[in-house]
Amino acid sequence: MQVYLDRADRERLERLAVRLAATKSDVLRRGLTALESQVRPPAPAAGGAAPPLPTFGGKGLQAGVDLDDSANLLDLMQEGDAPR
C-alpha cells in the first residue's frame, strides 16, 4: 500500500518519526489508532447498563441552603469538617 502526502506533510511525518525514534509506518499506525479512539463510541459499562446512582429520600433542600450562592453553599458543606 502507498500513501501519498504533499511535501509539507511528508516533512512533518519524517520529523515526527525522528523525534519519536520510530519508523514512518509506525507513526502512521499510531496516528490512526489515536484518531480511531477519538471517533469510536464509548464502550458500554460491564454488564451493559449504567451503574445505578444513589438517591436519597427527603423533602428538598435543608433550611438555609441556596444553590445559587456558591460561597454560602461551600461554607455549609465544610461545616461538618470543622473540629468540635
TIMI-2910 file (N, C-alpha, C, CB; in pm, 1 decimal, decimal comma, always signed):
<rs>
+----------+----------+----------+----------+----------+----------+----------+----------+----------+----------+----------+----------+------+
!      n_x !      n_y !      n_z !     ca_x !     ca_y !     ca_z !      c_x !      c_y !      c_z !     cb_x !     cb_y !     cb_z ! resn !
+----------+----------+----------+----------+----------+----------+----------+----------+----------+----------+----------+----------+------+
!    +84,3 !   -117,3 !     +0,0 !     +0,0 !     +0,0 !     +0,0 !    +89,1 !   +124,0 !     +0,0 !    -96,0 !     -0,4 !   +121,8 !  Met !
!    +44,7 !   +225,1 !    -68,3 !   +119,3 !   +350,2 !    -71,9 !    +32,5 !   +462,9 !    -20,8 !   +169,0 !   +380,7 !   -214,0 !  Gln !
!    +95,0 !   +555,8 !    +46,0 !    +25,6 !   +674,0 !    +96,0 !    +89,0 !   +793,9 !    +27,7 !    +33,9 !   +685,5 !   +253,6 !  Val !
!     +7,0 !   +877,4 !    -30,1 !    +57,8 !   +995,0 !    -99,5 !    +33,7 !  +1118,3 !    -12,3 !     -9,9 !  +1011,2 !   -239,1 !  Tyr !
!   +141,5 !  +1185,7 !    +19,9 !   +134,3 !  +1306,9 !   +101,2 !   +200,6 !  +1420,3 !    +25,8 !   +201,3 !  +1286,1 !   +239,8 !  Leu !
!   +149,3 !  +1541,3 !    +47,1 !   +217,9 !  +1654,2 !    -14,9 !   +350,6 !  +1675,0 !    +59,3 !   +128,8 !  +1784,8 !    -11,2 !  Asp !
!   +434,7 !  +1757,3 !     +3,2 !   +570,1 !  +1774,2 !    +56,0 !   +572,3 !  +1815,2 !   +203,7 !   +644,0 !  +1877,4 !    -25,9 !  Arg !
!   +486,9 !  +1912,1 !   +240,7 !   +484,6 !  +1960,4 !   +378,6 !   +446,3 !  +1848,4 !   +475,9 !   +386,6 !  +2077,8 !   +392,1 !  Ala !
!   +347,5 !  +1767,0 !   +438,8 !   +306,5 !  +1657,0 !   +526,9 !   +412,5 !  +1547,0 !   +533,4 !   +173,7 !  +1597,9 !   +479,3 !  Asp !
!   +481,1 !  +1521,0 !   +421,5 !   +591,5 !  +1422,9 !   +423,3 !   +700,8 !  +1468,2 !   +518,9 !   +650,1 !  +1402,9 !   +281,1 !  Arg !
!   +732,2 !  +1597,9 !   +514,2 !   +835,2 !  +1650,7 !   +603,0 !   +791,3 !  +1643,0 !   +749,1 !   +868,5 !  +1795,2 !   +565,6 !  Glu !
!   +664,8 !  +1673,0 !   +775,9 !   +612,7 !  +1659,7 !   +913,1 !   +623,8 !  +1515,2 !   +960,1 !   +465,2 !  +1707,0 !   +920,9 !  Arg !
!   +588,4 !  +1421,6 !   +873,4 !   +595,8 !  +1279,6 !   +907,7 !   +739,7 !  +1239,0 !   +937,2 !   +538,5 !  +1193,5 !   +794,0 !  Leu !
!   +831,8 !  +1283,6 !   +855,6 !   +972,6 !  +1248,9 !   +876,0 !  +1026,0 !  +1307,9 !  +1006,8 !  +1057,2 !  +1298,4 !   +757,5 !  Glu !
!   +992,2 !  +1434,5 !  +1034,1 !  +1037,5 !  +1496,8 !  +1159,5 !   +979,8 !  +1424,4 !  +1280,7 !   +997,4 !  +1645,6 !  +1163,3 !  Arg !
!   +854,6 !  +1387,8 !  +1273,3 !   +790,2 !  +1318,7 !  +1384,5 !   +849,9 !  +1179,9 !  +1404,6 !   +639,5 !  +1308,4 !  +1360,7 !  Leu !
!   +880,3 !  +1112,5 !  +1297,1 !   +941,7 !   +979,5 !  +1307,5 !  +1078,0 !   +989,2 !  +1375,7 !   +956,3 !   +915,0 !  +1167,6 !  Ala !
!  +1155,9 !  +1089,5 !  +1338,4 !  +1286,3 !  +1108,2 !  +1401,9 !  +1268,3 !  +1141,1 !  +1550,2 !  +1366,2 !  +1220,3 !  +1330,8 !  Val !
!  +1176,4 !  +1232,9 !  +1578,2 !  +1153,3 !  +1274,8 !  +1717,2 !  +1108,9 !  +1159,0 !  +1805,4 !  +1048,7 !  +1385,3 !  +1722,1 !  Arg !
!  +1028,4 !  +1067,2 !  +1749,0 !   +977,0 !   +953,3 !  +1825,4 !  +1066,5 !   +829,7 !  +1814,4 !   +837,2 !   +919,0 !  +1778,3 !  Leu !
!  +1173,9 !   +840,3 !  +1737,0 !  +1262,6 !   +725,2 !  +1711,8 !  +1180,5 !   +606,8 !  +1663,6 !  +1342,4 !   +686,8 !  +1839,8 !  Ala !
!  +1096,5 !   +631,9 !  +1564,9 !  +1006,9 !   +530,2 !  +1511,4 !  +1012,5 !   +535,0 !  +1359,0 !   +861,1 !   +551,1 !  +1562,6 !  Ala !
!   +960,3 !   +430,9 !  +1297,5 !   +950,3 !   +432,3 !  +1151,6 !   +831,4 !   +518,9 !  +1111,1 !   +935,7 !   +287,5 !  +1094,7 !  Thr !
!   +830,9 !   +561,5 !   +986,1 !   +718,1 !   +640,3 !   +937,8 !   +590,3 !   +557,4 !   +941,2 !   +744,9 !   +691,5 !   +795,3 !  Lys !
!   +601,8 !   +428,4 !   +911,9 !   +484,5 !   +340,4 !   +917,7 !   +429,3 !   +332,9 !  +1059,1 !   +520,0 !   +199,7 !   +867,7 !  Ser !
!   +519,8 !   +325,1 !  +1158,0 !   +476,0 !   +319,0 !  +1297,1 !   +406,9 !   +448,7 !  +1338,0 !   +595,0 !   +291,0 !  +1389,6 !  Asp !
!   +460,5 !   +561,2 !  +1294,1 !   +398,1 !   +689,8 !  +1325,4 !   +257,2 !   +694,5 !  +1266,7 !   +483,7 !   +807,3 !  +1271,1 !  Val !
!   +241,6 !   +650,2 !  +1142,9 !   +109,5 !   +649,6 !  +1079,3 !    +14,3 !   +555,0 !  +1152,4 !   +121,3 !   +608,9 !   +931,2 !  Leu !
!    +63,1 !   +436,6 !  +1191,5 !    -20,8 !   +341,4 !  +1265,4 !    -66,8 !   +402,0 !  +1397,6 !    +55,8 !   +209,6 !  +1290,9 !  Arg !
!    +27,3 !   +464,3 !  +1469,3 !     -6,5 !   +525,5 !  +1598,1 !   -105,2 !   +640,3 !  +1579,5 !   +120,4 !   +575,9 !  +1668,8 !  Arg !
!    -88,1 !   +715,4 !  +1473,3 !   -181,6 !   +823,8 !  +1444,4 !   -321,1 !   +771,6 !  +1414,7 !   -131,8 !   +906,2 !  +1327,5 !  Gly !
!   -329,9 !   +662,8 !  +1338,7 !   -460,0 !   +602,5 !  +1308,8 !   -526,1 !   +552,0 !  +1436,7 !   -444,3 !   +487,0 !  +1207,7 !  Leu !
!   -447,3 !   +489,4 !  +1523,4 !   -501,2 !   +439,1 !  +1649,6 !   -555,1 !   +553,3 !  +1734,8 !   -393,7 !   +361,5 !  +1726,9 !  Thr !
!   -479,3 !   +663,0 !  +1742,6 !   -523,0 !   +777,8 !  +1821,5 !   -651,0 !   +838,2 !  +1763,8 !   -412,1 !   +884,0 !  +1827,2 !  Ala !
!   -656,2 !   +852,7 !  +1634,0 !   -774,6 !   +909,7 !  +1570,4 !   -894,6 !   +818,0 !  +1587,1 !   -748,4 !   +935,7 !  +1422,0 !  Leu !
!   -871,3 !   +689,4 !  +1573,0 !   -978,0 !   +591,5 !  +1589,0 !  -1037,8 !   +597,6 !  +1729,4 !   -925,6 !   +450,9 !  +1560,1 !  Glu !
!   -952,6 !   +615,4 !  +1830,3 !  -1002,1 !   +621,0 !  +1968,3 !  -1086,8 !   +745,7 !  +1991,8 !   -884,9 !   +618,3 !  +2067,2 !  Ser !
!  -1065,2 !   +850,5 !  +1913,5 !  -1142,7 !   +973,3 !  +1929,7 !  -1281,2 !   +962,7 !  +1867,1 !  -1068,0 !  +1090,1 !  +1868,8 !  Gln !
!  -1295,8 !   +879,0 !  +1765,2 !  -1424,4 !   +870,2 !  +1696,1 !  -1502,5 !   +745,2 !  +1733,4 !  -1403,0 !   +873,4 !  +1547,0 !  Val !
!  -1440,8 !   +653,7 !  +1805,9 !  -1508,4 !   +531,0 !  +1846,7 !  -1607,2 !   +562,6 !  +1957,5 !  -1406,7 !   +424,1 !  +1893,0 !  Arg !
!  -1729,4 !   +507,3 !  +1948,9 !  -1823,6 !   +530,3 !  +2058,8 !  -1771,3 !   +465,0 !  +2186,5 !  -1964,3 !   +475,0 !  +2023,4 !  Pro !
!  -1800,8 !   +523,3 !  +2302,1 !  -1750,6 !   +466,0 !  +2427,4 !  -1803,6 !   +324,5 !  +2448,0 !  -1789,8 !   +554,7 !  +2546,6 !  Pro !
!  -1719,2 !   +240,8 !  +2505,4 !  -1758,8 !   +102,8 !  +2532,5 !  -1862,0 !   +102,5 !  +2645,1 !  -1635,0 !    +14,8 !  +2570,0 !  Ala !
!  -1961,4 !    +15,5 !  +2634,2 !  -2060,0 !     +9,3 !  +2741,5 !  -1996,9 !    -42,2 !  +2870,0 !  -2177,7 !    -79,7 !  +2701,1 !  Pro !
!  -2053,9 !     -1,8 !  +2981,2 !  -2004,4 !    -46,7 !  +3111,4 !  -2024,3 !   -196,9 !  +3124,3 !  -2076,1 !    +27,8 !  +3227,0 !  Ala !
!  -1947,7 !   -259,1 !  +3212,4 !  -1961,2 !   -402,8 !  +3235,0 !  -2106,1 !   -433,6 !  +3267,6 !  -1867,2 !   -451,3 !  +3349,1 !  Ala !
!  -2158,0 !   -534,9 !  +3204,6 !  -2297,9 !   -570,2 !  +3226,2 !  -2390,5 !   -498,7 !  +3129,5 !  -2338,2 !   -538,5 !  +3367,9 !  Gly !
!  -2337,6 !   -402,2 !  +3054,5 !  -2415,0 !   -335,8 !  +2950,7 !  -2499,9 !   -218,3 !  +2996,4 !  -2501,7 !   -433,5 !  +2887,2 !  Gly !
!  -2521,4 !   -201,8 !  +3125,2 !  -2606,2 !    -92,3 !  +3171,5 !  -2524,9 !     +3,1 !  +3259,2 !  -2728,5 !   -146,9 !  +3249,4 !  Ala !
!  -2571,4 !   +125,2 !  +3266,0 !  -2505,4 !   +224,1 !  +3351,2 !  -2523,4 !   +184,0 !  +3497,3 !  -2562,3 !   +367,1 !  +3325,6 !  Ala !
!  -2423,6 !   +207,4 !  +3579,6 !  -2437,9 !   +172,1 !  +3721,0 !  -2544,9 !   +258,6 !  +3786,3 !  -2303,5 !   +188,1 !  +3795,2 !  Pro !
!  -2615,1 !   +203,7 !  +3882,5 !  -2718,8 !   +284,1 !  +3948,5 !  -2656,2 !   +393,6 !  +4034,4 !  -2809,8 !   +194,5 !  +4035,1 !  Pro !
!  -2719,3 !   +507,8 !  +4034,9 !  -2672,7 !   +619,7 !  +4116,9 !  -2752,7 !   +621,0 !  +4247,2 !  -2687,2 !   +756,3 !  +4040,4 !  Leu !
!  -2687,3 !   +658,4 !  +4357,0 !  -2761,1 !   +660,3 !  +4483,4 !  -2863,2 !   +773,4 !  +4485,1 !  -2664,4 !   +674,7 !  +4601,7 !  Pro !
!  -2975,7 !   +748,0 !  +4544,0 !  -3078,2 !   +850,3 !  +4562,3 !  -3113,5 !   +855,7 !  +4710,2 !  -3204,9 !   +821,0 !  +4474,9 !  Thr !
!  -3159,4 !   +969,9 !  +4752,0 !  -3191,5 !   +989,8 !  +4892,7 !  -3330,8 !  +1048,8 !  +4903,3 !  -3087,3 !  +1081,5 !  +4961,8 !  Phe !
!  -3406,4 !   +998,3 !  +4998,8 !  -3540,7 !  +1049,8 !  +5021,1 !  -3533,6 !  +1180,0 !  +5098,8 !  -3627,4 !   +946,8 !  +5095,7 !  Gly !
!  -3638,4 !  +1253,1 !  +5095,1 !  -3642,4 !  +1376,9 !  +5170,9 !  -3738,0 !  +1474,4 !  +5107,8 !  -3504,2 !  +1438,2 !  +5181,4 !  Gly !
!  -3739,5 !  +1593,6 !  +5163,3 !  -3833,8 !  +1694,4 !  +5115,4 !  -3761,0 !  +1815,2 !  +5058,2 !  -3927,0 !  +1738,0 !  +5228,3 !  Lys !
!  -3654,2 !  +1791,2 !  +4985,3 !  -3585,1 !  +1902,7 !  +4922,4 !  -3463,6 !  +1947,3 !  +5001,4 !  -3679,2 !  +2018,2 !  +4904,9 !  Gly !
!  -3427,4 !  +2073,0 !  +4982,2 !  -3307,5 !  +2127,9 !  +5044,3 !  -3327,8 !  +2153,2 !  +5193,1 !  -3266,9 !  +2256,8 !  +4974,9 !  Leu !
!  -3217,3 !  +2149,9 !  +5264,7 !  -3221,1 !  +2184,7 !  +5406,2 !  -3242,5 !  +2335,1 !  +5419,0 !  -3090,5 !  +2140,6 !  +5478,5 !  Gln !
!  -3290,9 !  +2376,2 !  +5535,0 !  -3313,6 !  +2518,8 !  +5559,1 !  -3182,5 !  +2595,4 !  +5546,4 !  -3376,1 !  +2541,6 !  +5698,9 !  Ala !
!  -3185,4 !  +2709,2 !  +5480,4 !  -3068,5 !  +2794,0 !  +5466,2 !  -2980,9 !  +2760,8 !  +5347,0 !  -2987,8 !  +2786,1 !  +5588,4 !  Gly !
!  -3017,1 !  +2660,3 !  +5268,4 !  -2936,3 !  +2622,0 !  +5152,7 !  -2989,6 !  +2692,3 !  +5028,7 !  -2936,5 !  +2467,9 !  +5132,9 !  Val !
!  -2902,2 !  +2768,1 !  +4962,6 !  -2935,5 !  +2836,3 !  +4837,2 !  -2834,5 !  +2790,5 !  +4733,5 !  -2934,3 !  +2993,9 !  +4853,2 !  Asp !
!  -2877,8 !  +2710,1 !  +4638,0 !  -2786,0 !  +2655,6 !  +4537,9 !  -2725,8 !  +2762,2 !  +4447,7 !  -2857,2 !  +2553,7 !  +4453,7 !  Leu !
!  -2783,0 !  +2881,8 !  +4447,3 !  -2728,7 !  +2990,5 !  +4365,9 !  -2620,6 !  +3069,9 !  +4439,0 !  -2840,3 !  +3083,8 !  +4323,5 !  Asp !
!  -2600,5 !  +3043,1 !  +4567,2 !  -2499,9 !  +3113,2 !  +4647,3 !  -2385,7 !  +3015,2 !  +4675,7 !  -2561,7 !  +3169,4 !  +4781,4 !  Asp !
!  -2290,0 !  +3008,0 !  +4583,8 !  -2185,4 !  +2905,5 !  +4594,0 !  -2095,8 !  +2924,6 !  +4716,2 !  -2100,4 !  +2906,1 !  +4468,5 !  Ser !
!  -2067,8 !  +3048,1 !  +4754,9 !  -1981,9 !  +3071,5 !  +4871,2 !  -2048,6 !  +3018,6 !  +4998,0 !  -1950,1 !  +3222,0 !  +4886,1 !  Ala !
!  -2177,4 !  +3051,7 !  +5016,0 !  -2250,5 !  +3003,4 !  +5132,8 !  -2265,2 !  +2851,6 !  +5128,5 !  -2388,7 !  +3069,7 !  +5140,9 !  Asn !
!  -2289,1 !  +2797,4 !  +5010,2 !  -2302,0 !  +2652,7 !  +4995,0 !  -2172,6 !  +2583,2 !  +5035,6 !  -2338,9 !  +2616,6 !  +4850,1 !  Leu !
!  -2058,9 !  +2637,9 !  +4995,7 !  -1930,0 !  +2581,2 !  +5033,6 !  -1911,2 !  +2586,0 !  +5185,2 !  -1815,6 !  +2656,1 !  +4963,4 !  Leu !
!  -1947,9 !  +2698,0 !  +5245,3 !  -1939,2 !  +2709,6 !  +5391,5 !  -2024,2 !  +2602,8 !  +5459,8 !  -1983,9 !  +2849,7 !  +5437,3 !  Asp !
!  -2146,4 !  +2583,8 !  +5411,0 !  -2235,7 !  +2484,4 !  +5471,0 !  -2179,2 !  +2342,9 !  +5455,8 !  -2375,4 !  +2492,5 !  +5406,8 !  Leu !
!  -2120,4 !  +2314,2 !  +5341,7 !  -2065,7 !  +2179,5 !  +5318,5 !  -1943,2 !  +2154,1 !  +5405,6 !  -2029,0 !  +2161,0 !  +5170,2 !  Met !
!  -1866,9 !  +2259,2 !  +5436,4 !  -1745,7 !  +2241,3 !  +5515,6 !  -1771,7 !  +2243,9 !  +5665,3 !  -1646,0 !  +2347,5 !  +5480,6 !  Gln !
!  -1891,1 !  +2281,8 !  +5706,4 !  -1923,3 !  +2285,6 !  +5849,2 !  -1900,1 !  +2150,0 !  +5915,0 !  -2068,4 !  +2329,6 !  +5869,8 !  Glu !
!  -1929,2 !  +2042,8 !  +5846,1 !  -1910,5 !  +1909,8 !  +5901,4 !  -1764,4 !  +1874,7 !  +5919,9 !  -1975,9 !  +1808,0 !  +5813,5 !  Gly !
!  -1673,6 !  +1946,4 !  +5853,0 !  -1529,4 !  +1920,2 !  +5863,5 !  -1464,6 !  +1994,9 !  +5978,7 !  -1460,4 !  +1957,7 !  +5734,6 !  Asp !
!  -1536,9 !  +2089,1 !  +6037,9 !  -1477,7 !  +2172,1 !  +6143,1 !  -1454,0 !  +2089,3 !  +6270,1 !  -1569,2 !  +2293,3 !  +6174,2 !  Ala !
!  -1344,1 !  +2116,0 !  +6341,4 !  -1320,3 !  +2043,2 !  +6467,0 !  -1426,5 !  +2079,2 !  +6569,3 !  -1179,7 !  +2074,3 !  +6523,1 !  Pro !
!  -1458,0 !  +1980,5 !  +6651,9 !  -1563,3 !  +2002,3 !  +6752,6 !  -1506,2 !  +2004,8 !  +6888,4 !  -1669,7 !  +1896,6 !  +6745,1 !  Arg !
+----------+----------+----------+----------+----------+----------+----------+----------+----------+----------+----------+----------+------+
</rs>
